[in-house]
């Protein structure tokens, strides 16, 4: 059970990292019902 939870968390973090590298902004859901969202904008350091 704990291994599955850890694997799911690691997969989610990897997916967010890959998405963040390809896009300059992304949205994370804070709640299970989808009513709360966190909008993240990454700076362009070129």
KEMAR-320143 format. One line per field, with one value per atom (N, C-alpha, C, CB): residue number from 0; atom name; z negated, x, y negated. Coordinates in pm, 1 decimal, m for minus. Atoms other than C-alpha are relative to their C-alpha. Glycine has a CB too. Example, Ala and Ser with C-alpha at 12.3 -4.5 7.8 and 13.67 -1.06 7.14 Angstrom:
REM residues 2
k: [0/0/0/0/1/1/1/1]
a: [N/CA/C/CB/N/CA/C/CB]
c3: [0.0/m780.0/0.0/m124.6/6.0/m714.0/m73.0/141.5]
c1: [89.0/1230.0/90.0/m99.2/m82.0/1367.0/m77.0/41.4]
c2: [119.0/450.0/m120.0/m2.7/119.0/106.0/m109.0/m46.2]
END
This chain:
REM residues 46
k: [0/0/0/0/1/1/1/1/2/2/2/2/3/3/3/3/4/4/4/4/5/5/5/5/6/6/6/6/7/7/7/7/8/8/8/8/9/9/9/9/10/10/10/10/11/11/11/11/12/12/12/12/13/13/13/13/14/14/14/14/15/15/15/15/16/16/16/16/17/17/17/17/18/18/18/18/19/19/19/19/20/20/20/20/21/21/21/21/22/22/22/22/23/23/23/23/24/24/24/24/25/25/25/25/26/26/26/26/27/27/27/27/28/28/28/28/29/29/29/29/30/30/30/30/31/31/31/31/32/32/32/32/33/33/33/33/34/34/34/34/35/35/35/35/36/36/36/36/37/37/37/37/38/38/38/38/39/39/39/39/40/40/40/40/41/41/41/41/42/42/42/42/43/43/43/43/44/44/44/44/45/45/45/45]
a: [N/CA/C/CB/N/CA/C/CB/N/CA/C/CB/N/CA/C/CB/N/CA/C/CB/N/CA/C/CB/N/CA/C/CB/N/CA/C/CB/N/CA/C/CB/N/CA/C/CB/N/CA/C/CB/N/CA/C/CB/N/CA/C/CB/N/CA/C/CB/N/CA/C/CB/N/CA/C/CB/N/CA/C/CB/N/CA/C/CB/N/CA/C/CB/N/CA/C/CB/N/CA/C/CB/N/CA/C/CB/N/CA/C/CB/N/CA/C/CB/N/CA/C/CB/N/CA/C/CB/N/CA/C/CB/N/CA/C/CB/N/CA/C/CB/N/CA/C/CB/N/CA/C/CB/N/CA/C/CB/N/CA/C/CB/N/CA/C/CB/N/CA/C/CB/N/CA/C/CB/N/CA/C/CB/N/CA/C/CB/N/CA/C/CB/N/CA/C/CB/N/CA/C/CB/N/CA/C/CB/N/CA/C/CB/N/CA/C/CB/N/CA/C/CB/N/CA/C/CB]
c3: [0.0/0.0/0.0/m119.1/8.2/m97.5/126.0/m124.9/m122.4/205.4/117.3/33.3/m107.0/438.7/m14.0/m0.9/25.0/277.2/36.2/m146.2/m32.0/305.8/151.5/m69.0/m144.7/670.4/71.9/50.5/m60.6/755.3/m21.6/m58.4/29.3/585.3/85.9/m149.6/m82.7/770.1/146.4/m13.6/m137.7/1101.7/20.4/36.1/m9.6/1036.3/2.7/m117.2/3.1/950.8/130.1/m119.6/m127.3/1264.0/111.9/33.4/m103.0/1478.5/m9.5/m12.1/17.9/1330.3/46.1/m147.6/m41.8/1388.8/151.7/m60.5/m146.8/1752.9/59.6/52.4/m50.6/1808.0/m22.0/m68.7/29.8/1643.3/93.4/m145.3/m91.0/1874.7/139.1/6.8/m134.7/2185.9/4.8/52.3/4.2/2075.9/m105.4/m29.5/94.6/1897.6/m108.1/72.5/103.6/1699.9/m8.0/28.6/18.9/1554.6/m117.8/m22.6/103.5/1321.8/m82.4/62.2/92.3/1015.7/m76.4/m98.3/78.2/849.6/m147.8/48.3/144.0/473.8/m71.6/m59.8/66.4/396.9/89.7/m38.4/m76.8/502.3/85.4/m92.4/m79.1/632.3/114.9/m89.7/m110.5/866.3/m16.0/126.0/21.5/712.6/m28.1/m115.5/33.1/605.3/91.2/m148.7/m91.0/850.0/m34.0/146.0/18.5/819.6/137.8/m97.7/m130.3/1131.5/m20.4/69.0/14.8/1162.0/130.8/m40.1/m114.5/1398.8/m23.8/25.4/13.1/1454.4/76.1/51.6/m68.7/1542.9/119.1/m97.0/m117.5/1874.2/m22.6/130.1/32.0/1791.0/118.1/m118.1/m118.2/2134.7/11.2/125.3]
c1: [81.4/0.0/85.9/m92.7/m87.6/271.3/85.1/90.0/m80.6/478.8/m81.3/53.2/85.7/184.6/m19.9/m135.6/17.6/124.5/126.2/m37.1/m126.7/492.2/22.1/116.3/m18.3/501.3/m92.9/m24.9/94.4/191.1/46.1/m141.2/m49.4/336.7/122.2/34.8/m118.6/666.4/m37.9/95.8/46.1/484.2/m64.1/m99.0/63.8/276.3/104.6/m97.1/m104.8/585.6/79.5/94.2/m71.5/763.6/m83.3/34.9/87.6/463.4/m5.9/m141.0/1.8/449.8/131.8/m26.7/m130.7/823.3/12.2/111.6/m6.0/798.7/m89.5/m41.6/91.1/499.4/59.8/m138.2/m57.9/681.1/116.0/46.9/m111.4/979.1/m48.2/90.9/50.1/762.9/m91.9/m72.7/91.9/520.2/47.1/m144.4/m40.0/579.3/m104.8/25.9/102.2/254.6/m76.0/m97.3/78.2/48.5/m93.8/91.9/102.7/m247.8/m0.3/m140.0/7.9/m254.6/m131.5/121.9/123.1/m580.3/34.4/m92.8/m23.5/m581.1/m100.9/m1.9/104.6/m902.3/m46.8/m118.3/46.0/m1057.3/m121.5/m31.7/118.8/m1373.8/31.5/m106.0/m40.6/m1178.0/m40.5/m56.4/44.5/m1312.1/117.0/m99.2/m115.8/m968.5/116.1/39.8/m111.7/m680.8/114.9/m44.2/m120.1/m324.8/60.7/102.0/m57.0/m200.8/146.1/m80.5/m142.9/178.7/55.5/74.0/m64.1/372.0/150.7/m55.7/m145.5/742.9/64.1/53.5/m66.9/977.5/81.1/90.8/m78.9/1158.2/141.1/m63.1/m137.8/1532.7/92.1/51.6/m86.0/1682.5/95.7/m81.8]
c2: [118.9/0.0/m125.5/0.3/116.8/m247.2/m11.6/8.4/3.4/m147.5/m54.3/140.5/50.8/m215.2/m150.2/71.8/142.2/m554.5/m77.2/m24.4/64.8/m644.3/m4.1/73.0/m6.3/m532.2/m98.3/142.6/94.7/m736.7/m143.8/19.6/134.4/m1045.3/m32.0/m13.3/20.7/m1002.5/m20.3/118.6/14.8/m961.4/m136.0/111.1/131.0/m1273.1/m111.2/m21.2/102.5/m1476.5/0.0/22.7/m8.0/m1352.2/m61.3/146.0/55.2/m1443.4/m152.3/59.4/145.7/m1793.3/m60.4/m36.7/50.2/m1836.9/m1.8/85.1/m5.1/m1727.5/m107.2/139.6/102.0/m1954.6/m138.9/11.3/130.8/m2246.3/m31.3/m5.7/25.3/m2202.4/m35.8/120.9/25.6/m2217.3/m120.7/121.4/112.6/m2489.6/m99.5/47.3/103.0/m2817.9/m20.7/m130.3/9.7/m2788.5/132.2/m118.1/m121.3/m2505.0/m20.3/123.1/9.8/m2448.0/127.8/m25.6/m113.2/m2222.3/m8.8/1.9/m4.0/m2116.9/16.9/114.8/m8.0/m2175.5/87.2/m137.1/m77.1/m1988.6/113.1/m90.1/m115.3/m1662.2/m31.0/113.7/33.8/m1831.3/m95.8/m61.5/85.6/m2062.2/m145.3/52.3/137.4/m2383.2/m95.0/m4.7/82.4/m2507.7/36.8/17.1/m22.0/m2550.9/m94.0/m19.7/80.0/m2677.1/m22.3/69.7/34.2/m2859.4/m39.2/m116.0/23.6/m2851.7/m55.9/130.5/61.3/m3077.8/m3.2/m142.5/m7.3/m3016.2/m114.9/135.6/110.1/m3303.5/50.5/m75.9/m32.6/m3307.8/m52.7/m59.9/38.7/m3311.3/19.1/79.7/m13.4/m3342.7/m113.3/8.5]
END
